[in-house]
Amino acid sequence: MFVDTAKVFISAGKGGDGAVNFRHEIYVEKGGPDGGDGGKGGDVIFVADSGLNTLVDFRYKPELKAKPGADGSKRDRHGAGGEDLEVKVPMGTIVRKNDESIADLVEDGQKIVIAKGGDGGFGNAHFKSSVRQTPRIAEKGEPGESFEATLELKLLADVGLVGFPNVGKSTFLSVVSNARPEIADYDFTTLTPNLGVADVDDTSILIADIPGLIEGASEGRGLGDAFLRHIERTAVLLHLLDAYTDDIAGAYKTIRAELAKYRLNLKDKPEIIALTKIDGLDDEIVQMQVDAVKIVAGETPVFAISSIAHKGLIELLRVLRQKVLESRAIVETTEEPNEGLETISLGREKTADAWAVERIEDEDGNLSFRVTGEKVEKFARRTDFGNFEGANRLRDILKKMGITHELRRLGAENDSIVEIGTNKFTLLEQ
């Protein structure tokens, strides 16, 4: 079963909580803190696998969840990190979060961290200092990243076959490659894309057979709209036309119009044209049809072939291979190198330090204050608000970052409610 879209819920592992513990060994007076840190939660990692060509497995397993990190324990024992979840996906899989692409897996074996596990919380051994000999503070582990994602598969092929239904695309693919698509004499035989490898002298090309297009396909008619995405990444289009078509030039222009209407303007891709099923026609009629296509196709090369009779196939495949090499070379020289999903830089660190305070007044005139910012929200997530020392530590952090001063400037009192993320607390301990 071919499936090229799926929705999944992705959840990285929660970090383990830090431990509060003190040494209680015989003959050791006033044993110091020895609570260990929590372990990091597992990441969710996608791995591109050339052996896969469908997203069907995700229809039956819509939740991908990595393991949580273990809590810290006494004697400075750190919790074990949660096991990462590695998920195999077909090459050509795009991962979208809130309609934004966050990953694009295009190379066999490529690995991308899709969701990061939460950091483990510090145990109380971490907070010992010359002025704090018996800290009873431990941090909670951070939640791992979790969100609903849309997976979209765009087949990676060198050549994409386009044309009306029943023009001979599947027959061509079955003859020149190892593919075995369903073939019959009726429209829409091909209901799913098929891939085949065609040997060309001492090399090969990967060919994708796309379900037949009809007029209006770019607007959702027929089957073509659902599968046009699979020719977005092909290097070359092979446009097949049935040599028996009465108005063959008009048929060519109709498909070209549908490609032009598609969102990525597929008409600009390099193209080769081939007239199929010429084995039952006189040479004069074949040449007349070729000439009719050339009038509307401009400089695009036009071939006449018979897949069943194996006529003209080698010449066509050689030209396709050369056109693929030329197209790929142009892409490599124009694309910027991929530096990964995220680059940590000084600018990135400054962004993390930034914060903002918002004054909120309800209908009854009650004031509260919302604090936002990457670093301060991280501190709040790791704070155990059930532990007064932990809550007061967060208040100290707000003071050091200058946030308390801003809260006061905006009118905050000692008992004013401060909101950071999902946590609410008073400005000073009550």
GIPEHU-V707044 format. One record per backbone hydrogen bond with DSSP energy under -1.0 kcal/mol. CO is the residue of the C=O (numbers start at 1). NH is the residue of the N-H. E is the energy in kcal/mol with one decimal. If there is no record, write none. Layout:
co->CO nh->NH e->E
co->CO nh->NH e->E
This chain:
co->3 nh->55 e->-3.0
co->4 nh->153 e->-2.8
co->6 nh->151 e->-3.6
co->8 nh->149 e->-3.3
co->9 nh->64 e->-2.9
co->10 nh->147 e->-2.2
co->11 nh->66 e->-2.5
co->13 nh->118 e->-2.7
co->14 nh->69 e->-3.2
co->16 nh->121 e->-2.8
co->17 nh->72 e->-2.9
co->19 nh->124 e->-2.6
co->21 nh->34 e->-2.4
co->25 nh->28 e->-1.8
co->32 nh->23 e->-2.6
co->34 nh->76 e->-3.8
co->35 nh->125 e->-1.4
co->36 nh->19 e->-2.4
co->37 nh->79 e->-2.9
co->39 nh->16 e->-3.3
co->40 nh->82 e->-3.5
co->42 nh->13 e->-2.7
co->43 nh->85 e->-3.1
co->44 nh->114 e->-2.5
co->44 nh->115 e->-1.5
co->45 nh->87 e->-3.3
co->46 nh->112 e->-2.1
co->47 nh->89 e->-2.7
co->48 nh->109 e->-2.8
co->49 nh->52 e->-1.7
co->55 nh->58 e->-1.5
co->56 nh->59 e->-1.6
co->62 nh->9 e->-3.6
co->64 nh->11 e->-2.9
co->67 nh->42 e->-2.9
co->70 nh->39 e->-3.1
co->73 nh->36 e->-2.2
co->77 nh->73 e->-2.5
co->80 nh->70 e->-3.0
co->83 nh->67 e->-1.7
co->85 nh->45 e->-3.2
co->87 nh->47 e->-3.0
co->89 nh->49 e->-2.7
co->90 nh->93 e->-1.2
co->92 nh->154 e->-2.2
co->93 nh->105 e->-2.6
co->94 nh->152 e->-2.4
co->95 nh->102 e->-3.0
co->95 nh->103 e->-1.2
co->96 nh->150 e->-2.5
co->97 nh->100 e->-1.6
co->100 nh->97 e->-3.0
co->103 nh->95 e->-2.5
co->105 nh->92 e->-3.7
co->107 nh->110 e->-2.2
co->110 nh->48 e->-2.5
co->112 nh->46 e->-2.5
co->115 nh->44 e->-2.6
co->116 nh->145 e->-2.4
co->118 nh->41 e->-3.1
co->119 nh->142 e->-2.7
co->121 nh->38 e->-3.0
co->122 nh->139 e->-2.9
co->123 nh->126 e->-1.6
co->124 nh->127 e->-1.1
co->132 nh->129 e->-2.1
co->139 nh->18 e->-3.0
co->142 nh->15 e->-3.2
co->145 nh->12 e->-3.0
co->147 nh->10 e->-3.0
co->149 nh->8 e->-2.6
co->150 nh->96 e->-2.7
co->151 nh->6 e->-1.9
co->152 nh->94 e->-3.2
co->158 nh->236 e->-2.1
co->159 nh->208 e->-3.0
co->160 nh->238 e->-2.6
co->161 nh->210 e->-1.1
co->162 nh->240 e->-2.6
co->163 nh->213 e->-2.4
co->168 nh->172 e->-2.3
co->169 nh->173 e->-2.5
co->170 nh->174 e->-2.4
co->171 nh->175 e->-1.8
co->172 nh->176 e->-2.3
co->173 nh->177 e->-1.4
co->184 nh->186 e->-1.3
co->194 nh->209 e->-3.1
co->196 nh->207 e->-3.3
co->198 nh->205 e->-2.2
co->200 nh->203 e->-2.3
co->203 nh->200 e->-3.0
co->205 nh->198 e->-2.9
co->206 nh->158 e->-1.7
co->206 nh->159 e->-2.3
co->207 nh->196 e->-2.3
co->208 nh->161 e->-3.0
co->209 nh->194 e->-1.8
co->214 nh->217 e->-2.1
co->216 nh->219 e->-1.3
co->216 nh->221 e->-2.2
co->217 nh->220 e->-1.9
co->224 nh->227 e->-1.4
co->224 nh->228 e->-1.3
co->227 nh->230 e->-1.7
co->228 nh->231 e->-1.8
co->229 nh->232 e->-1.3
co->236 nh->160 e->-2.4
co->237 nh->272 e->-2.6
co->238 nh->162 e->-2.1
co->239 nh->274 e->-2.5
co->241 nh->276 e->-3.0
co->242 nh->245 e->-2.1
co->247 nh->251 e->-2.0
co->248 nh->252 e->-2.0
co->249 nh->253 e->-2.3
co->250 nh->254 e->-2.0
co->251 nh->255 e->-1.8
co->252 nh->256 e->-2.2
co->253 nh->257 e->-2.1
co->254 nh->258 e->-1.6
co->255 nh->259 e->-2.2
co->256 nh->260 e->-2.1
co->257 nh->261 e->-1.5
co->258 nh->262 e->-1.0
co->259 nh->266 e->-1.3
co->262 nh->265 e->-2.3
co->265 nh->268 e->-1.6
co->266 nh->269 e->-1.8
co->270 nh->237 e->-2.8
co->272 nh->239 e->-3.0
co->273 nh->303 e->-2.8
co->274 nh->241 e->-2.4
co->275 nh->305 e->-3.3
co->276 nh->243 e->-1.9
co->278 nh->281 e->-1.8
co->282 nh->286 e->-2.2
co->283 nh->287 e->-2.6
co->284 nh->288 e->-2.0
co->285 nh->289 e->-2.2
co->286 nh->290 e->-2.4
co->287 nh->291 e->-2.7
co->288 nh->292 e->-1.9
co->289 nh->293 e->-1.8
co->290 nh->294 e->-2.3
co->291 nh->295 e->-1.4
co->293 nh->297 e->-1.9
co->294 nh->298 e->-1.1
co->297 nh->300 e->-1.6
co->301 nh->273 e->-2.5
co->303 nh->275 e->-3.1
co->305 nh->278 e->-1.5
co->306 nh->311 e->-2.3
co->311 nh->306 e->-2.0
co->312 nh->316 e->-1.5
co->313 nh->317 e->-2.9
co->314 nh->318 e->-2.3
co->315 nh->319 e->-1.9
co->316 nh->320 e->-2.5
co->317 nh->321 e->-2.6
co->318 nh->322 e->-2.1
co->319 nh->323 e->-2.5
co->320 nh->324 e->-2.5
co->321 nh->325 e->-2.3
co->322 nh->326 e->-2.2
co->323 nh->327 e->-2.4
co->324 nh->328 e->-2.9
co->325 nh->329 e->-2.0
co->326 nh->330 e->-1.8
co->327 nh->331 e->-2.0
co->328 nh->332 e->-2.3
co->329 nh->333 e->-1.5
co->330 nh->334 e->-1.1
co->331 nh->335 e->-2.3
co->345 nh->349 e->-2.0
co->346 nh->350 e->-2.2
co->347 nh->351 e->-1.8
co->348 nh->352 e->-1.7
co->349 nh->353 e->-1.6
co->352 nh->375 e->-2.1
co->356 nh->372 e->-2.5
co->358 nh->370 e->-2.7
co->360 nh->368 e->-2.4
co->362 nh->365 e->-1.8
co->366 nh->362 e->-2.2
co->368 nh->360 e->-3.1
co->369 nh->419 e->-3.2
co->370 nh->358 e->-2.9
co->372 nh->356 e->-2.4
co->373 nh->377 e->-2.4
co->374 nh->378 e->-1.5
co->375 nh->379 e->-2.1
co->376 nh->380 e->-2.0
co->377 nh->381 e->-2.2
co->378 nh->382 e->-1.5
co->380 nh->383 e->-1.1
co->382 nh->140 e->-2.8
co->384 nh->387 e->-1.8
co->387 nh->391 e->-2.4
co->388 nh->392 e->-2.4
co->389 nh->393 e->-1.8
co->390 nh->394 e->-1.6
co->391 nh->395 e->-1.8
co->392 nh->396 e->-2.2
co->393 nh->397 e->-2.0
co->394 nh->398 e->-2.4
co->395 nh->399 e->-1.8
co->396 nh->400 e->-2.3
co->397 nh->401 e->-2.1
co->398 nh->403 e->-1.8
co->398 nh->404 e->-1.5
co->399 nh->402 e->-1.1
co->402 nh->406 e->-1.4
co->403 nh->407 e->-2.5
co->404 nh->408 e->-2.5
co->405 nh->409 e->-2.1
co->406 nh->410 e->-1.7
co->407 nh->412 e->-2.6
co->408 nh->411 e->-1.6
co->413 nh->416 e->-1.6
co->414 nh->428 e->-2.5
co->416 nh->427 e->-1.7
co->417 nh->369 e->-2.3
co->418 nh->425 e->-2.1
co->419 nh->371 e->-2.9
co->420 nh->423 e->-2.1
co->423 nh->420 e->-2.6
co->425 nh->418 e->-3.6
